Amino acid sequence: MESLYSPNTYPPAVRNQIERLGPLAVEIANRWLRGWPKAVKEHLRTGDYMEFLKAQAEREREAYSQPGNNHLARHEIAELYDLSPKPPMPEIID
């Protein structure tokens, strides 16, 4: 299982919630923090982070589990289902 990138970025309660959501949520959290650290920190500050992460994990889990997609790479499935790799962007960061 992939470990959480820069775990001290997250408050302990958020870090525990991410890890309890499982490997896909950890993968998404890592992608978001590596690619869009300012957006992640802003969502953590406003308290919206877990809501966004849970929604993204659910969308990705649903898309990756669809029958007939097993021959596609993850990036192809993401494109097919219009999954954004980035977190929702706060107004101040756009």
N, C-alpha and C positions, 0 to 999 in steps of 0.2 A: 504494500500500500504506500502510496506517495505521502510524504509528510508535508505539513503546512509550511510554506515558504514564509520566512520572517515572522514566526508566530507571535513575537512580542509586539507586533504592530497592532494586534487585536486585544481588546480588553479580555480578561480571562473568561468571562461568561460567554462572549461571542466566540472565542476560540473553541470552547467546549461544544457549543452548539454546532459549529462548522464540522468538527470532527465526528459528532454524533450523526450528522446527516450522511456521512459515508464518503467513499473515495471520489465519487463524481463531484460532490460539493467541494471537496478539498482541491480537486483539479481545477474547478472553476475559480475558486478563491485565489489559487496560485496564479492562474492566467490573468485574472483581473488585477492583482497586486503588482505583478511583473510589468504589465502593459499600461495600466492606468492608475498608478499609485495615488495621485491627487484625488481622483474620483472616489476611490475606495476610502481614503481618509475622510473625505467630506461626508460620504454616506455613513461612516462610523460615527462621525460627529453629530449628524442629525438623527441617528437611530434608525435609518431606513435600510441599512446594509442587509440584515438577515431576511427581511421581506423580499428584497431584490434577489438575494442569493437563492432562497428557497424556490422562488418562481422560475429562475433560470435553470436550476437543477431539475425541476419537474418538467420543463419544456424539453430539455436535452434528454432526460431519461425516456420520455415519451417518444421522441424522434428516433433515438438509437434503438429502441425496442420494437419498432414497427416491423412486421413481417415483410420479407422481401428486400430489406435494406442491408442484409449481412454481406452482400458483395460490394458494398460501397465503403469508401474510406470515411472516417468521421468528418473530415472537412467537406466532403461531398454531401453527406447527410445534413450537415449544418446549412449548406447552401440550399439544398432542396427544401428544407423546412424554415428557411429564412431566420436562422438563429444567429444572433449577433455575438461575436466573441467578446465584446466589451460590455462593461456594466452600463446601466442608464447613466447618462452624463448630466451632472448638476449644471444648472444655468451658469454658475460662475466659472466653470471650467471649459465650457464649449469654446 
